[in-house]
Amino acid sequence: MAQGQIKKSKAPAPKVTQRKQTGARVIKPRKAAAVKQQKMKKKHSAGLTAVTEKSLASKAGHLEMLSGGKKDRLARDAKKDVRKK
């Protein structure tokens, strides 16, 4: 009498049901004025990001994952004290 099918050694791999989402495409500027403007925009946005991260880190100084917080400030002050001596 048949006992049923033998168990498979490994479960089949899950099939992908959704397509992979790609990010938005950026078209590089070709005109000289547009290239210059793009460079300025990139430079200033990087500066804004750095300032924002620094202010967030100083406000959340107890969170040591962010650089620029209380821990970094204390380490910097300690270095200054060593140099003065």
N, CA, C and O atoms as CSV, one atom per row, in Angstrom:
chain,resi,resn,atom,element,x,y,z
A,1,MET,N,N,0.838,-1.174,0.000
A,1,MET,CA,C,0.000,0.000,0.000
A,1,MET,C,C,0.890,1.247,0.000
A,1,MET,O,O,1.918,1.268,0.677
A,2,ALA,N,N,0.513,2.267,-0.739
A,2,ALA,CA,C,1.328,3.482,-0.847
A,2,ALA,C,C,1.229,4.298,0.436
A,2,ALA,O,O,0.151,4.459,1.009
A,3,GLN,N,N,2.370,4.806,0.871
A,3,GLN,CA,C,2.430,5.583,2.112
A,3,GLN,C,C,2.393,7.090,1.874
A,3,GLN,O,O,2.318,7.843,2.845
A,4,GLY,N,N,2.439,7.553,0.665
A,4,GLY,CA,C,2.462,8.984,0.362
A,4,GLY,C,C,3.815,9.376,-0.208
A,4,GLY,O,O,4.725,8.553,-0.309
A,5,GLN,N,N,3.932,10.619,-0.570
A,5,GLN,CA,C,5.166,11.083,-1.194
A,5,GLN,C,C,6.262,11.277,-0.154
A,5,GLN,O,O,5.995,11.562,1.013
A,6,ILE,N,N,7.507,11.113,-0.612
A,6,ILE,CA,C,8.673,11.327,0.247
A,6,ILE,C,C,8.862,12.834,0.431
A,6,ILE,O,O,8.668,13.612,-0.503
A,7,LYS,N,N,9.242,13.233,1.646
A,7,LYS,CA,C,9.456,14.661,1.924
A,7,LYS,C,C,10.649,15.172,1.120
A,7,LYS,O,O,11.653,14.476,0.968
A,8,LYS,N,N,10.526,16.385,0.611
A,8,LYS,CA,C,11.627,16.994,-0.129
A,8,LYS,C,C,12.665,17.473,0.875
A,8,LYS,O,O,12.326,17.898,1.979
A,9,SER,N,N,13.951,17.400,0.474
A,9,SER,CA,C,15.026,17.756,1.394
A,9,SER,C,C,15.063,19.258,1.679
A,9,SER,O,O,15.437,19.665,2.779
A,10,LYS,N,N,14.688,20.073,0.722
A,10,LYS,CA,C,14.779,21.520,0.895
A,10,LYS,C,C,13.544,22.183,0.286
A,10,LYS,O,O,13.074,21.775,-0.776
A,11,ALA,N,N,13.029,23.194,0.957
A,11,ALA,CA,C,11.860,23.902,0.444
A,11,ALA,C,C,12.240,24.680,-0.810
A,11,ALA,O,O,13.362,25.177,-0.909
A,12,PRO,N,N,11.341,24.790,-1.749
A,12,PRO,CA,C,11.668,25.549,-2.961
A,12,PRO,C,C,11.856,27.032,-2.642
A,12,PRO,O,O,11.227,27.566,-1.729
A,13,ALA,N,N,12.717,27.677,-3.397
A,13,ALA,CA,C,13.008,29.096,-3.175
A,13,ALA,C,C,11.772,29.934,-3.491
A,13,ALA,O,O,11.043,29.629,-4.435
A,14,PRO,N,N,11.530,30.987,-2.709
A,14,PRO,CA,C,10.354,31.825,-2.968
A,14,PRO,C,C,10.488,32.567,-4.296
A,14,PRO,O,O,11.573,33.009,-4.673
A,15,LYS,N,N,9.371,32.692,-4.987
A,15,LYS,CA,C,9.380,33.363,-6.280
A,15,LYS,C,C,9.169,34.859,-6.083
A,15,LYS,O,O,8.432,35.275,-5.189
A,16,VAL,N,N,9.818,35.663,-6.918
A,16,VAL,CA,C,9.672,37.111,-6.856
A,16,VAL,C,C,8.330,37.480,-7.480
A,16,VAL,O,O,8.058,37.152,-8.635
A,17,THR,N,N,7.487,38.173,-6.693
A,17,THR,CA,C,6.163,38.534,-7.199
A,17,THR,C,C,6.093,39.988,-7.651
A,17,THR,O,O,5.242,40.347,-8.464
A,18,GLN,N,N,6.990,40.831,-7.124
A,18,GLN,CA,C,6.970,42.242,-7.500
A,18,GLN,C,C,8.204,42.572,-8.327
A,18,GLN,O,O,9.255,41.946,-8.187
A,19,ARG,N,N,8.051,43.569,-9.193
A,19,ARG,CA,C,9.205,43.982,-9.984
A,19,ARG,C,C,10.107,44.880,-9.137
A,19,ARG,O,O,9.647,45.530,-8.198
A,20,LYS,N,N,11.371,44.908,-9.475
A,20,LYS,CA,C,12.342,45.718,-8.748
A,20,LYS,C,C,12.107,47.191,-9.065
A,20,LYS,O,O,12.024,47.576,-10.232
A,21,GLN,N,N,12.001,48.014,-8.021
A,21,GLN,CA,C,11.774,49.439,-8.238
A,21,GLN,C,C,13.110,50.153,-8.394
A,21,GLN,O,O,14.020,49.984,-7.583
A,22,THR,N,N,13.208,50.938,-9.432
A,22,THR,CA,C,14.436,51.695,-9.668
A,22,THR,C,C,14.221,53.138,-9.233
A,22,THR,O,O,13.092,53.628,-9.211
A,23,GLY,N,N,15.303,53.807,-8.890
A,23,GLY,CA,C,15.221,55.195,-8.455
A,23,GLY,C,C,14.997,56.142,-9.622
A,23,GLY,O,O,15.061,55.748,-10.786
A,24,ALA,N,N,14.737,57.386,-9.289
A,24,ALA,CA,C,14.511,58.401,-10.312
A,24,ALA,C,C,15.808,58.659,-11.075
A,24,ALA,O,O,16.893,58.666,-10.493
A,25,ARG,N,N,15.683,58.864,-12.348
A,25,ARG,CA,C,16.845,59.110,-13.193
A,25,ARG,C,C,17.201,60.595,-13.170
A,25,ARG,O,O,16.322,61.457,-13.184
A,26,VAL,N,N,18.490,60.877,-13.136
A,26,VAL,CA,C,18.966,62.255,-13.149
A,26,VAL,C,C,19.680,62.497,-14.470
A,26,VAL,O,O,20.616,61.782,-14.826
A,27,ILE,N,N,19.225,63.511,-15.188
A,27,ILE,CA,C,19.848,63.848,-16.467
A,27,ILE,C,C,20.909,64.904,-16.200
A,27,ILE,O,O,20.607,65.984,-15.694
A,28,LYS,N,N,22.154,64.586,-16.543
A,28,LYS,CA,C,23.253,65.522,-16.313
A,28,LYS,C,C,23.126,66.707,-17.259
A,28,LYS,O,O,22.786,66.536,-18.430
A,29,PRO,N,N,23.397,67.910,-16.755
A,29,PRO,CA,C,23.326,69.090,-17.631
A,29,PRO,C,C,24.505,69.114,-18.610
A,29,PRO,O,O,25.610,68.680,-18.285
A,30,ARG,N,N,24.244,69.631,-19.812
A,30,ARG,CA,C,25.297,69.698,-20.830
A,30,ARG,C,C,25.795,71.126,-21.039
A,30,ARG,O,O,26.968,71.340,-21.347
A,31,LYS,N,N,24.917,72.085,-20.874
A,31,LYS,CA,C,25.318,73.480,-21.086
A,31,LYS,C,C,26.230,73.924,-19.953
A,31,LYS,O,O,26.065,73.500,-18.809
A,32,ALA,N,N,27.193,74.780,-20.280
A,32,ALA,CA,C,28.194,75.218,-19.305
A,32,ALA,C,C,27.545,75.913,-18.111
A,32,ALA,O,O,27.932,75.680,-16.965
A,33,ALA,N,N,26.565,76.760,-18.379
A,33,ALA,CA,C,25.898,77.487,-17.292
A,33,ALA,C,C,25.145,76.518,-16.382
A,33,ALA,O,O,25.143,76.675,-15.161
A,34,ALA,N,N,24.513,75.525,-16.981
A,34,ALA,CA,C,23.754,74.542,-16.203
A,34,ALA,C,C,24.686,73.669,-15.363
A,34,ALA,O,O,24.354,73.304,-14.235
A,35,VAL,N,N,25.860,73.334,-15.924
A,35,VAL,CA,C,26.847,72.532,-15.192
A,35,VAL,C,C,27.339,73.305,-13.976
A,35,VAL,O,O,27.461,72.755,-12.881
A,36,LYS,N,N,27.618,74.590,-14.186
A,36,LYS,CA,C,28.097,75.444,-13.103
A,36,LYS,C,C,27.044,75.557,-11.998
A,36,LYS,O,O,27.360,75.483,-10.811
A,37,GLN,N,N,25.804,75.734,-12.409
A,37,GLN,CA,C,24.703,75.848,-11.454
A,37,GLN,C,C,24.532,74.545,-10.666
A,37,GLN,O,O,24.269,74.572,-9.464
A,38,GLN,N,N,24.681,73.422,-11.342
A,38,GLN,CA,C,24.558,72.107,-10.694
A,38,GLN,C,C,25.644,71.922,-9.641
A,38,GLN,O,O,25.377,71.407,-8.555
A,39,LYS,N,N,26.882,72.345,-9.963
A,39,LYS,CA,C,27.987,72.233,-9.011
A,39,LYS,C,C,27.724,73.068,-7.768
A,39,LYS,O,O,27.959,72.617,-6.647
A,40,MET,N,N,27.231,74.296,-7.972
A,40,MET,CA,C,26.921,75.185,-6.847
A,40,MET,C,C,25.832,74.574,-5.972
A,40,MET,O,O,25.915,74.597,-4.744
A,41,LYS,N,N,24.821,74.033,-6.621
A,41,LYS,CA,C,23.694,73.435,-5.894
A,41,LYS,C,C,24.177,72.266,-5.044
A,41,LYS,O,O,23.791,72.126,-3.884
A,42,LYS,N,N,25.025,71.428,-5.635
A,42,LYS,CA,C,25.553,70.267,-4.920
A,42,LYS,C,C,26.399,70.701,-3.724
A,42,LYS,O,O,26.288,70.134,-2.638
A,43,LYS,N,N,27.237,71.701,-3.931
A,43,LYS,CA,C,28.124,72.202,-2.882
A,43,LYS,C,C,27.323,72.760,-1.710
A,43,LYS,O,O,27.599,72.444,-0.553
A,44,HIS,N,N,26.331,73.590,-2.018
A,44,HIS,CA,C,25.550,74.226,-0.957
A,44,HIS,C,C,24.621,73.243,-0.255
A,44,HIS,O,O,24.406,73.353,0.952
A,45,SER,N,N,24.069,72.285,-0.994
A,45,SER,CA,C,23.186,71.310,-0.351
A,45,SER,C,C,23.988,70.410,0.589
A,45,SER,O,O,23.476,69.984,1.624
A,46,ALA,N,N,25.245,70.117,0.235
A,46,ALA,CA,C,26.103,69.319,1.117
A,46,ALA,C,C,26.388,70.091,2.398
A,46,ALA,O,O,26.394,69.518,3.488
A,47,GLY,N,N,26.625,71.394,2.263
A,47,GLY,CA,C,26.869,72.229,3.437
A,47,GLY,C,C,25.659,72.287,4.346
A,47,GLY,O,O,25.786,72.206,5.567
A,48,LEU,N,N,24.477,72.429,3.746
A,48,LEU,CA,C,23.242,72.459,4.536
A,48,LEU,C,C,23.030,71.144,5.271
A,48,LEU,O,O,22.611,71.132,6.428
A,49,THR,N,N,23.321,70.046,4.598
A,49,THR,CA,C,23.174,68.731,5.221
A,49,THR,C,C,24.109,68.595,6.410
A,49,THR,O,O,23.711,68.095,7.462
A,50,ALA,N,N,25.346,69.036,6.249
A,50,ALA,CA,C,26.325,68.943,7.336
A,50,ALA,C,C,25.890,69.774,8.534
A,50,ALA,O,O,25.984,69.322,9.676
A,51,VAL,N,N,25.410,70.996,8.275
A,51,VAL,CA,C,24.963,71.872,9.361
A,51,VAL,C,C,23.755,71.269,10.068
A,51,VAL,O,O,23.664,71.308,11.295
A,52,THR,N,N,22.832,70.713,9.295
A,52,THR,CA,C,21.634,70.100,9.870
A,52,THR,C,C,22.007,68.921,10.754
A,52,THR,O,O,21.493,68.788,11.865
A,53,GLU,N,N,22.905,68.059,10.265
A,53,GLU,CA,C,23.320,66.896,11.052
A,53,GLU,C,C,24.030,67.324,12.329
A,53,GLU,O,O,23.849,66.710,13.380
A,54,LYS,N,N,24.831,68.367,12.239
A,54,LYS,CA,C,25.556,68.847,13.411
A,54,LYS,C,C,24.585,69.385,14.460
A,54,LYS,O,O,24.743,69.124,15.653
A,55,SER,N,N,23.576,70.141,14.006
A,55,SER,CA,C,22.605,70.696,14.954
A,55,SER,C,C,21.771,69.586,15.585
A,55,SER,O,O,21.455,69.642,16.774
A,56,LEU,N,N,21.416,68.582,14.795
A,56,LEU,CA,C,20.667,67.447,15.346
A,56,LEU,C,C,21.503,66.699,16.371
A,56,LEU,O,O,20.995,66.284,17.413
A,57,ALA,N,N,22.779,66.530,16.075
A,57,ALA,CA,C,23.667,65.809,16.989
A,57,ALA,C,C,23.849,66.578,18.287
A,57,ALA,O,O,23.929,65.981,19.360
A,58,SER,N,N,23.915,67.908,18.192
A,58,SER,CA,C,24.094,68.698,19.414
A,58,SER,C,C,22.827,68.690,20.260
A,58,SER,O,O,22.898,68.701,21.489
A,59,LYS,N,N,21.666,68.673,19.606
A,59,LYS,CA,C,20.402,68.614,20.345
A,59,LYS,C,C,20.205,67.245,20.979
A,59,LYS,O,O,19.684,67.141,22.090
A,60,ALA,N,N,20.620,66.196,20.277
A,60,ALA,CA,C,20.488,64.836,20.791
A,60,ALA,C,C,21.867,64.357,21.215
A,60,ALA,O,O,22.350,63.340,20.716
A,61,GLY,N,N,22.505,65.075,22.128
A,61,GLY,CA,C,23.878,64.766,22.540
A,61,GLY,C,C,24.006,63.442,23.241
A,61,GLY,O,O,25.080,62.839,23.250
A,62,HIS,N,N,22.896,62.971,23.845
A,62,HIS,CA,C,22.974,61.696,24.554
A,62,HIS,C,C,22.958,60.516,23.594
A,62,HIS,O,O,23.279,59.395,23.989
A,63,LEU,N,N,22.595,60.749,22.355
A,63,LEU,CA,C,22.635,59.677,21.366
A,63,LEU,C,C,24.030,59.657,20.754
A,63,LEU,O,O,24.376,60.533,19.963
A,64,GLU,N,N,24.806,58.691,21.108
A,64,GLU,CA,C,26.220,58.671,20.707
A,64,GLU,C,C,26.430,58.124,19.303
A,64,GLU,O,O,27.563,58.059,18.825
A,65,MET,N,N,25.346,57.729,18.637
A,65,MET,CA,C,25.497,57.240,17.272
A,65,MET,C,C,25.788,58.391,16.314
A,65,MET,O,O,26.452,58.204,15.295
A,66,LEU,N,N,25.285,59.591,16.646
A,66,LEU,CA,C,25.496,60.751,15.786
A,66,LEU,C,C,26.824,61.410,16.124
A,66,LEU,O,O,27.118,61.654,17.294
A,67,SER,N,N,27.617,61.698,15.118
A,67,SER,CA,C,28.888,62.370,15.381
A,67,SER,C,C,28.630,63.850,15.586
A,67,SER,O,O,27.705,64.421,15.007
A,68,GLY,N,N,29.455,64.461,16.413
A,68,GLY,CA,C,29.287,65.881,16.700
A,68,GLY,C,C,28.489,66.139,17.955
A,68,GLY,O,O,28.157,67.285,18.260
A,69,GLY,N,N,28.178,65.086,18.686
A,69,GLY,CA,C,27.387,65.225,19.902
A,69,GLY,C,C,28.244,65.525,21.115
A,69,GLY,O,O,29.368,66.012,21.000
A,70,LYS,N,N,27.689,65.223,22.281
A,70,LYS,CA,C,28.343,65.536,23.553
A,70,LYS,C,C,29.676,64.796,23.697
A,70,LYS,O,O,30.661,65.361,24.173
A,71,LYS,N,N,29.694,63.533,23.282
A,71,LYS,CA,C,30.904,62.710,23.415
A,71,LYS,C,C,32.061,63.324,22.622
A,71,LYS,O,O,33.179,63.434,23.125
A,72,ASP,N,N,31.782,63.720,21.384
A,72,ASP,CA,C,32.819,64.323,20.537
A,72,ASP,C,C,33.286,65.659,21.098
A,72,ASP,O,O,34.474,65.979,21.051
A,73,ARG,N,N,32.341,66.443,21.632
A,73,ARG,CA,C,32.694,67.745,22.192
A,73,ARG,C,C,33.595,67.577,23.406
A,73,ARG,O,O,34.566,68.318,23.564
A,74,LEU,N,N,33.283,66.608,24.268
A,74,LEU,CA,C,34.100,66.364,25.456
A,74,LEU,C,C,35.497,65.880,25.073
A,74,LEU,O,O,36.485,66.272,25.695
A,75,ALA,N,N,35.579,65.033,24.051
A,75,ALA,CA,C,36.878,64.543,23.585
A,75,ALA,C,C,37.711,65.695,23.025
A,75,ALA,O,O,38.920,65.761,23.250
A,76,ARG,N,N,37.066,66.592,22.301
A,76,ARG,CA,C,37.758,67.751,21.738
A,76,ARG,C,C,38.269,68.668,22.849
A,76,ARG,O,O,39.395,69.162,22.790
A,77,ASP,N,N,37.423,68.889,23.870
A,77,ASP,CA,C,37.826,69.732,25.002
A,77,ASP,C,C,38.993,69.107,25.765
A,77,ASP,O,O,39.891,69.815,26.221
A,78,ALA,N,N,38.978,67.784,25.902
A,78,ALA,CA,C,40.062,67.094,26.600
A,78,ALA,C,C,41.382,67.267,25.841
A,78,ALA,O,O,42.433,67.454,26.454
A,79,LYS,N,N,41.323,67.204,24.517
A,79,LYS,CA,C,42.532,67.401,23.705
A,79,LYS,C,C,43.078,68.813,23.875
A,79,LYS,O,O,44.290,69.016,23.946
A,80,LYS,N,N,42.168,69.792,23.938
A,80,LYS,CA,C,42.595,71.182,24.118
A,80,LYS,C,C,43.277,71.370,25.466
A,80,LYS,O,O,44.275,72.083,25.567
A,81,ASP,N,N,42.733,70.725,26.512
A,81,ASP,CA,C,43.317,70.831,27.849
A,81,ASP,C,C,44.717,70.229,27.883
A,81,ASP,O,O,45.607,70.766,28.542
A,82,VAL,N,N,44.917,69.119,27.180
A,82,VAL,CA,C,46.227,68.460,27.145
A,82,VAL,C,C,47.236,69.361,26.440
A,82,VAL,O,O,48.391,69.446,26.859
A,83,ARG,N,N,46.813,70.023,25.388
A,83,ARG,CA,C,47.721,70.904,24.635
A,83,ARG,C,C,48.139,72.112,25.471
A,83,ARG,O,O,49.277,72.570,25.377
A,84,LYS,N,N,47.220,72.627,26.289
A,84,LYS,CA,C,47.517,73.808,27.105
A,84,LYS,C,C,48.540,73.505,28.191
A,84,LYS,O,O,49.316,74.381,28.572
A,85,LYS,N,N,48.550,72.277,28.690
A,85,LYS,CA,C,49.463,71.911,29.790
A,85,LYS,C,C,50.868,71.770,29.342
A,85,LYS,O,O,51.746,71.467,30.150
